[in-house]
Amino acid sequence: MTFLHRPKSLKELLKTRHDLPDAMLLAGGAGIMKILHKLEEPPHDVIDLGGIPDLTGIQVGRFGTWLGAMTTLHELTDDVLVRKHHPCLSEACSHGPPQVRARVSIGGIASGRRFEVLPALMVLGARIEYRGQETPQRRDRVQDCLRKDAAKGEVVVAVHLPPHQDGDQTVFRRIQGGSGDVVIAGRLRVADGEVKEAGLVVGTPTQPGLHIAAVEEALIGRPVSARPISLMEQSFVDLDPEGSVSSYARAASSRVLRSWLEHLS
Ligand SMILES: Cc1cc2nc3c(=O)[nH]c(=O)nc-3n(C[C@H](O)[C@H](O)[C@H](O)COP(=O)(O)OP(=O)(O)OC[C@H]3O[C@@H](n4cnc5c(N)ncnc54)[C@H](O)[C@@H]3O)c2cc1C
Protein backbone atom coordinates (compact mmCIF):
# COMPACT_ATOMS: atom_id res chain seq x y z
CA MET A 1 0.00 0.00 0.00
CA THR A 2 1.19 3.55 -0.76
CA PHE A 3 0.54 6.40 1.68
CA LEU A 4 0.04 9.89 0.28
CA HIS A 5 1.20 12.77 2.52
CA ARG A 6 0.02 16.32 1.84
CA PRO A 7 1.93 18.84 3.98
CA LYS A 8 0.39 22.29 4.05
CA SER A 9 3.46 24.34 4.99
CA LEU A 10 7.23 24.26 4.50
CA LYS A 11 7.70 23.40 8.16
CA GLU A 12 5.34 20.46 7.86
CA LEU A 13 7.06 19.36 4.62
CA LEU A 14 10.52 19.40 6.21
CA LYS A 15 9.27 17.36 9.15
CA THR A 16 7.56 14.81 6.89
CA ARG A 17 10.67 14.60 4.69
CA HIS A 18 12.84 14.13 7.76
CA ASP A 19 10.59 11.42 9.19
CA LEU A 20 10.27 9.65 5.81
CA PRO A 21 13.63 10.15 4.05
CA ASP A 22 12.85 7.41 1.49
CA ALA A 23 9.48 8.87 0.49
CA MET A 24 9.01 9.86 -3.14
CA LEU A 25 8.39 13.56 -3.79
CA LEU A 26 5.57 14.43 -6.16
CA ALA A 27 5.92 17.86 -7.81
CA GLY A 28 4.51 18.24 -11.35
CA GLY A 29 4.45 14.47 -11.91
CA ALA A 30 6.07 14.56 -15.39
CA GLY A 31 9.09 12.51 -14.34
CA ILE A 32 7.31 10.19 -11.91
CA MET A 33 6.31 7.51 -14.42
CA LYS A 34 9.93 7.00 -15.44
CA ILE A 35 10.93 6.63 -11.79
CA LEU A 36 8.03 4.25 -11.03
CA HIS A 37 8.96 2.02 -13.98
CA LYS A 38 12.39 1.48 -12.44
CA LEU A 39 11.04 0.47 -9.01
CA GLU A 40 10.48 -3.15 -8.13
CA GLU A 41 7.50 -2.29 -5.94
CA PRO A 42 5.36 0.82 -5.41
CA PRO A 43 6.79 3.45 -3.05
CA HIS A 44 5.59 3.15 0.53
CA ASP A 45 5.19 6.92 0.91
CA VAL A 46 4.64 9.77 -1.52
CA ILE A 47 4.85 13.42 -0.42
CA ASP A 48 2.76 15.77 -2.56
CA LEU A 49 4.39 19.22 -2.85
CA GLY A 50 1.29 20.70 -4.46
CA GLY A 51 -0.37 22.38 -1.47
CA ILE A 52 2.50 24.39 0.01
CA PRO A 53 2.27 28.17 -0.52
CA ASP A 54 5.98 28.65 0.47
CA LEU A 55 6.99 26.77 -2.71
CA THR A 56 4.97 28.86 -5.16
CA GLY A 57 5.33 32.26 -6.78
CA ILE A 58 7.71 34.45 -8.72
CA GLN A 59 9.30 37.56 -7.23
CA VAL A 60 11.42 39.81 -9.43
CA GLY A 61 13.17 42.58 -7.51
CA ARG A 62 16.17 44.89 -7.45
CA PHE A 63 18.31 42.28 -5.71
CA GLY A 64 17.37 39.34 -7.89
CA THR A 65 14.61 36.92 -8.73
CA TRP A 66 13.06 34.25 -6.50
CA LEU A 67 11.28 31.34 -8.14
CA GLY A 68 9.38 29.00 -5.84
CA ALA A 69 10.25 25.35 -6.54
CA MET A 70 6.69 24.58 -7.73
CA THR A 71 6.73 27.33 -10.38
CA THR A 72 5.88 25.64 -13.67
CA LEU A 73 7.62 26.09 -17.02
CA HIS A 74 4.38 27.56 -18.33
CA GLU A 75 4.34 30.21 -15.57
CA LEU A 76 7.96 31.09 -16.36
CA THR A 77 7.22 31.70 -20.04
CA ASP A 78 4.02 33.55 -19.24
CA ASP A 79 5.35 35.94 -16.60
CA VAL A 80 5.95 39.43 -18.00
CA LEU A 81 8.78 40.26 -15.59
CA VAL A 82 10.62 36.98 -16.17
CA ARG A 83 10.33 37.57 -19.92
CA LYS A 84 11.71 41.08 -19.52
CA HIS A 85 14.54 40.41 -17.04
CA HIS A 86 15.51 36.82 -17.94
CA PRO A 87 14.49 36.25 -21.60
CA CYS A 88 16.96 33.39 -21.87
CA LEU A 89 15.17 31.42 -19.12
CA SER A 90 11.76 32.25 -20.50
CA GLU A 91 12.84 30.98 -23.93
CA ALA A 92 14.37 27.81 -22.41
CA CYS A 93 11.05 27.02 -20.69
CA SER A 94 8.95 27.60 -23.82
CA HIS A 95 9.81 24.33 -25.60
CA GLY A 96 7.74 21.18 -25.37
CA PRO A 97 4.04 20.30 -25.30
CA PRO A 98 1.85 22.78 -23.35
CA GLN A 99 0.38 20.00 -21.19
CA VAL A 100 3.90 19.03 -20.04
CA ARG A 101 5.00 22.65 -19.51
CA ALA A 102 1.89 23.25 -17.41
CA ARG A 103 3.06 20.53 -14.98
CA VAL A 104 6.87 20.43 -14.92
CA SER A 105 8.22 22.48 -12.01
CA ILE A 106 11.51 24.36 -11.82
CA GLY A 107 12.33 22.40 -8.63
CA GLY A 108 11.75 19.16 -10.57
CA ILE A 109 14.03 20.41 -13.36
CA ALA A 110 16.80 21.24 -10.87
CA SER A 111 16.48 17.84 -9.17
CA GLY A 112 16.11 15.92 -12.43
CA ARG A 113 19.12 17.70 -14.00
CA ARG A 114 17.34 18.14 -17.31
CA PHE A 115 19.41 19.44 -20.18
CA GLU A 116 16.49 21.43 -21.64
CA VAL A 117 16.58 24.22 -19.04
CA LEU A 118 19.78 23.79 -16.99
CA PRO A 119 22.12 25.58 -19.47
CA ALA A 120 19.97 28.72 -19.22
CA LEU A 121 20.01 28.54 -15.41
CA MET A 122 23.79 28.06 -15.47
CA VAL A 123 24.61 31.07 -17.65
CA LEU A 124 22.29 33.24 -15.57
CA GLY A 125 24.21 32.28 -12.42
CA ALA A 126 21.20 30.61 -10.76
CA ARG A 127 21.48 29.09 -7.31
CA ILE A 128 19.32 26.28 -6.02
CA GLU A 129 18.09 26.64 -2.45
CA TYR A 130 17.89 23.42 -0.46
CA ARG A 131 16.25 23.06 2.93
CA GLY A 132 16.15 20.18 5.34
CA GLN A 133 14.99 19.94 8.95
CA GLU A 134 18.43 18.88 10.22
CA THR A 135 20.68 20.42 7.55
CA PRO A 136 21.47 24.15 7.27
CA GLN A 137 19.82 26.05 4.45
CA ARG A 138 22.20 26.21 1.48
CA ARG A 139 22.26 27.72 -1.99
CA ASP A 140 24.32 25.80 -4.51
CA ARG A 141 25.31 26.87 -8.00
CA VAL A 142 23.54 24.80 -10.66
CA GLN A 143 26.84 23.33 -11.87
CA ASP A 144 27.54 22.07 -8.33
CA CYS A 145 24.11 20.42 -8.20
CA LEU A 146 25.05 18.48 -11.34
CA ARG A 147 27.95 16.92 -9.48
CA LYS A 148 26.40 15.99 -6.16
CA ASP A 149 23.03 14.72 -4.98
CA ALA A 150 20.87 16.47 -2.43
CA ALA A 151 21.37 15.17 1.10
CA LYS A 152 18.74 12.79 2.44
CA GLY A 153 15.84 14.69 3.88
CA GLU A 154 16.43 17.82 1.79
CA VAL A 155 14.07 19.47 -0.69
CA VAL A 156 14.56 22.16 -3.29
CA VAL A 157 12.52 25.13 -2.10
CA ALA A 158 13.49 27.80 -4.62
CA VAL A 159 15.72 28.91 -7.48
CA HIS A 160 17.44 32.31 -7.13
CA LEU A 161 18.67 34.42 -10.06
CA PRO A 162 20.97 37.46 -9.79
CA PRO A 163 19.41 40.69 -11.06
CA HIS A 164 19.56 41.54 -14.75
CA GLN A 165 21.92 44.46 -15.41
CA ASP A 166 22.24 46.97 -18.23
CA GLY A 167 24.66 45.57 -20.78
CA ASP A 168 23.54 41.95 -20.28
CA GLN A 169 23.02 40.13 -23.57
CA THR A 170 21.69 36.58 -23.71
CA VAL A 171 20.94 33.89 -26.26
CA PHE A 172 19.14 30.55 -26.05
CA ARG A 173 18.60 28.03 -28.85
CA ARG A 174 17.26 24.49 -28.85
CA ILE A 175 18.07 22.57 -32.01
CA GLN A 176 16.61 19.21 -32.88
CA GLY A 177 19.00 16.85 -34.62
CA GLY A 178 18.98 13.23 -35.74
CA SER A 179 21.33 12.27 -32.91
CA GLY A 180 19.37 14.12 -30.20
CA ASP A 181 18.58 17.67 -29.24
CA VAL A 182 21.18 20.21 -28.25
CA VAL A 183 20.59 23.42 -26.31
CA ILE A 184 22.92 26.38 -26.32
CA ALA A 185 22.79 29.23 -23.80
CA GLY A 186 25.00 32.30 -23.64
CA ARG A 187 25.28 35.47 -21.60
CA LEU A 188 27.65 38.40 -21.94
CA ARG A 189 27.88 41.44 -19.72
CA VAL A 190 29.35 44.26 -21.79
CA ALA A 191 30.43 47.61 -20.34
CA ASP A 192 32.77 50.36 -21.57
CA GLY A 193 33.16 48.54 -24.89
CA GLU A 194 34.51 45.30 -23.45
CA VAL A 195 33.20 41.99 -22.14
CA LYS A 196 33.17 41.98 -18.33
CA GLU A 197 31.49 38.60 -17.77
CA ALA A 198 30.76 35.67 -20.05
CA GLY A 199 28.79 32.44 -19.64
CA LEU A 200 28.50 29.84 -22.41
CA VAL A 201 26.90 26.45 -21.78
CA VAL A 202 25.92 23.60 -24.10
CA GLY A 203 23.52 20.87 -22.97
CA THR A 204 22.69 17.48 -24.49
CA PRO A 205 20.86 14.47 -23.03
CA THR A 206 24.23 12.86 -22.14
CA GLN A 207 25.91 16.08 -20.96
CA PRO A 208 23.32 18.43 -19.44
CA GLY A 209 25.71 21.32 -18.77
CA LEU A 210 29.05 21.68 -20.57
CA HIS A 211 30.60 24.94 -19.49
CA ILE A 212 32.77 26.27 -22.34
CA ALA A 213 35.23 28.01 -20.02
CA ALA A 214 38.09 28.39 -22.53
CA VAL A 215 35.95 30.54 -24.84
CA GLU A 216 34.55 32.54 -21.90
CA GLU A 217 38.07 33.37 -20.70
CA ALA A 218 39.14 34.42 -24.19
CA LEU A 219 36.15 36.78 -24.46
CA ILE A 220 36.61 38.58 -21.13
CA GLY A 221 38.52 41.87 -21.11
CA ARG A 222 38.19 42.47 -24.88
CA PRO A 223 35.62 43.97 -27.25
CA VAL A 224 32.98 41.43 -28.34
CA SER A 225 34.31 39.22 -31.12
CA ALA A 226 33.54 35.79 -32.57
CA ARG A 227 37.23 34.87 -32.83
CA PRO A 228 37.37 32.82 -29.56
CA ILE A 229 34.84 30.38 -31.06
CA SER A 230 37.85 28.75 -32.75
CA LEU A 231 38.61 27.30 -29.27
CA MET A 232 35.28 25.47 -29.06
CA GLU A 233 36.28 22.26 -30.81
CA GLN A 234 39.26 21.78 -28.48
CA SER A 235 37.04 22.65 -25.48
CA PHE A 236 34.68 19.81 -26.42
CA VAL A 237 37.62 17.40 -26.62
CA ASP A 238 38.78 18.49 -23.14
CA LEU A 239 35.32 18.57 -21.53
CA ASP A 240 33.92 15.45 -23.16
CA PRO A 241 36.91 13.16 -23.80
CA GLU A 242 34.64 10.16 -24.40
CA GLY A 243 33.00 12.00 -27.28
CA SER A 244 29.43 11.50 -26.02
CA VAL A 245 28.36 14.80 -27.62
CA SER A 246 27.71 14.21 -31.33
CA SER A 247 29.70 16.04 -33.99
CA TYR A 248 26.36 17.51 -35.13
CA ALA A 249 25.74 19.01 -31.66
CA ARG A 250 29.29 20.36 -31.46
CA ALA A 251 29.06 21.99 -34.90
CA ALA A 252 25.56 23.37 -34.22
CA SER A 253 26.59 24.99 -30.94
CA SER A 254 29.69 26.57 -32.47
CA ARG A 255 27.57 27.93 -35.33
CA VAL A 256 24.92 29.42 -33.02
CA LEU A 257 27.44 31.09 -30.71
CA ARG A 258 29.55 32.37 -33.61
CA SER A 259 26.59 34.03 -35.29
CA TRP A 260 25.36 35.51 -31.97
CA LEU A 261 28.80 37.00 -31.22
CA GLU A 262 29.12 38.33 -34.78
CA HIS A 263 25.72 39.94 -34.40
CA LEU A 264 26.73 41.57 -31.10
CA SER A 265 30.07 42.78 -32.41
C1 LIG B 1 9.83 20.49 -22.42
C2 LIG B 1 10.02 19.32 -21.51
C3 LIG B 1 9.33 18.16 -21.77
C4 LIG B 1 9.51 17.07 -20.92
N1 LIG B 1 8.81 15.95 -21.19
C5 LIG B 1 8.93 14.88 -20.35
C6 LIG B 1 8.17 13.73 -20.57
O1 LIG B 1 7.36 13.68 -21.47
N2 LIG B 1 8.35 12.67 -19.72
C7 LIG B 1 9.25 12.73 -18.68
O2 LIG B 1 9.39 11.75 -17.95
N3 LIG B 1 9.96 13.84 -18.45
C8 LIG B 1 9.82 14.92 -19.26
N4 LIG B 1 10.52 16.03 -19.04
C9 LIG B 1 11.43 15.99 -17.94
C10 LIG B 1 10.88 16.55 -16.67
O3 LIG B 1 11.05 17.90 -16.76
C11 LIG B 1 11.68 16.04 -15.52
O4 LIG B 1 11.40 14.69 -15.37
C12 LIG B 1 11.40 16.82 -14.24
O5 LIG B 1 12.25 16.34 -13.23
C13 LIG B 1 9.96 16.65 -13.83
O6 LIG B 1 9.60 17.73 -12.99
P1 LIG B 1 8.25 17.60 -12.18
O7 LIG B 1 7.99 18.89 -11.53
O8 LIG B 1 7.15 17.06 -13.03
O9 LIG B 1 8.70 16.56 -11.06
P2 LIG B 1 8.04 15.16 -10.62
O10 LIG B 1 7.89 14.30 -11.80
O11 LIG B 1 6.83 15.38 -9.79
O12 LIG B 1 9.17 14.61 -9.67
C14 LIG B 1 10.24 13.90 -10.19
C15 LIG B 1 11.27 13.74 -9.10
O13 LIG B 1 11.96 15.01 -9.00
C16 LIG B 1 12.35 15.23 -7.68
N5 LIG B 1 11.78 16.53 -7.23
C17 LIG B 1 10.75 17.21 -7.79
N6 LIG B 1 10.58 18.37 -7.13
C18 LIG B 1 11.50 18.40 -6.14
C19 LIG B 1 11.84 19.34 -5.10
N7 LIG B 1 11.19 20.51 -4.98
N8 LIG B 1 12.85 19.04 -4.25
C20 LIG B 1 13.54 17.88 -4.38
N9 LIG B 1 13.27 16.94 -5.33
C21 LIG B 1 12.27 17.21 -6.20
C22 LIG B 1 11.88 14.09 -6.84
O14 LIG B 1 12.89 13.13 -6.71
C23 LIG B 1 10.76 13.50 -7.68
O15 LIG B 1 10.56 12.18 -7.33
C24 LIG B 1 10.38 17.15 -19.83
C25 LIG B 1 11.05 18.34 -19.58
C26 LIG B 1 10.87 19.41 -20.41
C27 LIG B 1 11.58 20.67 -20.13
Ligand as a Chemical Component Dictionary entry (heavy atoms), coordinates in Angstrom:
data_LIG
# 
_chem_comp.id                   LIG 
_chem_comp.type                 NON-POLYMER 
_chem_comp.pdbx_formal_charge   0 
_chem_comp.three_letter_code    LIG 
# 
loop_
_chem_comp_atom.comp_id 
_chem_comp_atom.atom_id 
_chem_comp_atom.alt_atom_id 
_chem_comp_atom.type_symbol 
_chem_comp_atom.charge 
_chem_comp_atom.model_Cartn_x 
_chem_comp_atom.model_Cartn_y 
_chem_comp_atom.model_Cartn_z 
_chem_comp_atom.pdbx_ordinal 
LIG C1  C1  C 0 9.831  20.492 -22.416 1  
LIG C2  C2  C 0 10.019 19.322 -21.513 2  
LIG C3  C3  C 0 9.330  18.163 -21.769 3  
LIG C4  C4  C 0 9.508  17.075 -20.922 4  
LIG N1  N1  N 0 8.814  15.947 -21.191 5  
LIG C5  C5  C 0 8.927  14.885 -20.354 6  
LIG C6  C6  C 0 8.173  13.729 -20.565 7  
LIG O1  O1  O 0 7.356  13.677 -21.472 8  
LIG N2  N2  N 0 8.350  12.668 -19.720 9  
LIG C7  C7  C 0 9.250  12.733 -18.678 10 
LIG O2  O2  O 0 9.390  11.753 -17.947 11 
LIG N3  N3  N 0 9.964  13.840 -18.454 12 
LIG C8  C8  C 0 9.816  14.920 -19.260 13 
LIG N4  N4  N 0 10.516 16.025 -19.041 14 
LIG C9  C9  C 0 11.426 15.992 -17.938 15 
LIG C10 C10 C 0 10.877 16.552 -16.669 16 
LIG O3  O3  O 0 11.049 17.897 -16.763 17 
LIG C11 C11 C 0 11.680 16.038 -15.519 18 
LIG O4  O4  O 0 11.398 14.691 -15.368 19 
LIG C12 C12 C 0 11.397 16.823 -14.243 20 
LIG O5  O5  O 0 12.252 16.339 -13.227 21 
LIG C13 C13 C 0 9.960  16.651 -13.826 22 
LIG O6  O6  O 0 9.597  17.726 -12.994 23 
LIG P1  P1  P 0 8.248  17.601 -12.177 24 
LIG O7  O7  O 0 7.991  18.895 -11.533 25 
LIG O8  O8  O 0 7.153  17.058 -13.026 26 
LIG O9  O9  O 0 8.704  16.560 -11.058 27 
LIG P2  P2  P 0 8.035  15.162 -10.624 28 
LIG O10 O10 O 0 7.892  14.296 -11.803 29 
LIG O11 O11 O 0 6.832  15.385 -9.790  30 
LIG O12 O12 O 0 9.167  14.614 -9.669  31 
LIG C14 C14 C 0 10.240 13.905 -10.187 32 
LIG C15 C15 C 0 11.271 13.744 -9.098  33 
LIG O13 O13 O 0 11.957 15.006 -9.004  34 
LIG C16 C16 C 0 12.351 15.232 -7.676  35 
LIG N5  N5  N 0 11.777 16.525 -7.231  36 
LIG C17 C17 C 0 10.746 17.211 -7.786  37 
LIG N6  N6  N 0 10.583 18.368 -7.131  38 
LIG C18 C18 C 0 11.500 18.403 -6.140  39 
LIG C19 C19 C 0 11.838 19.340 -5.103  40 
LIG N7  N7  N 0 11.191 20.511 -4.979  41 
LIG N8  N8  N 0 12.854 19.040 -4.249  42 
LIG C20 C20 C 0 13.540 17.879 -4.379  43 
LIG N9  N9  N 0 13.266 16.940 -5.325  44 
LIG C21 C21 C 0 12.268 17.210 -6.200  45 
LIG C22 C22 C 0 11.880 14.085 -6.840  46 
LIG O14 O14 O 0 12.894 13.131 -6.714  47 
LIG C23 C23 C 0 10.758 13.501 -7.676  48 
LIG O15 O15 O 0 10.557 12.177 -7.329  49 
LIG C24 C24 C 0 10.381 17.150 -19.828 50 
LIG C25 C25 C 0 11.045 18.335 -19.585 51 
LIG C26 C26 C 0 10.868 19.410 -20.412 52 
LIG C27 C27 C 0 11.584 20.673 -20.127 53 
# 
loop_
_chem_comp_bond.comp_id 
_chem_comp_bond.atom_id_1 
_chem_comp_bond.atom_id_2 
_chem_comp_bond.value_order 
_chem_comp_bond.pdbx_ordinal 
LIG C1  C2  SING 1  
LIG C2  C3  SING 2  
LIG C2  C26 DOUB 3  
LIG C3  C4  DOUB 4  
LIG C4  N1  SING 5  
LIG C4  C24 SING 6  
LIG N1  C5  DOUB 7  
LIG C5  C6  SING 8  
LIG C5  C8  SING 9  
LIG C6  O1  DOUB 10 
LIG C6  N2  SING 11 
LIG N2  C7  SING 12 
LIG C7  O2  DOUB 13 
LIG C7  N3  SING 14 
LIG N3  C8  DOUB 15 
LIG C8  N4  SING 16 
LIG N4  C9  SING 17 
LIG N4  C24 SING 18 
LIG C9  C10 SING 19 
LIG C10 O3  SING 20 
LIG C10 C11 SING 21 
LIG C11 O4  SING 22 
LIG C11 C12 SING 23 
LIG C12 O5  SING 24 
LIG C12 C13 SING 25 
LIG C13 O6  SING 26 
LIG O6  P1  SING 27 
LIG P1  O7  DOUB 28 
LIG P1  O8  SING 29 
LIG P1  O9  SING 30 
LIG O9  P2  SING 31 
LIG P2  O10 DOUB 32 
LIG P2  O11 SING 33 
LIG P2  O12 SING 34 
LIG O12 C14 SING 35 
LIG C14 C15 SING 36 
LIG C15 O13 SING 37 
LIG C15 C23 SING 38 
LIG O13 C16 SING 39 
LIG C16 N5  SING 40 
LIG C16 C22 SING 41 
LIG N5  C17 SING 42 
LIG N5  C21 SING 43 
LIG C17 N6  DOUB 44 
LIG N6  C18 SING 45 
LIG C18 C19 SING 46 
LIG C18 C21 DOUB 47 
LIG C19 N7  SING 48 
LIG C19 N8  DOUB 49 
LIG N8  C20 SING 50 
LIG C20 N9  DOUB 51 
LIG N9  C21 SING 52 
LIG C22 O14 SING 53 
LIG C22 C23 SING 54 
LIG C23 O15 SING 55 
LIG C24 C25 DOUB 56 
LIG C25 C26 SING 57 
LIG C26 C27 SING 58 
# 
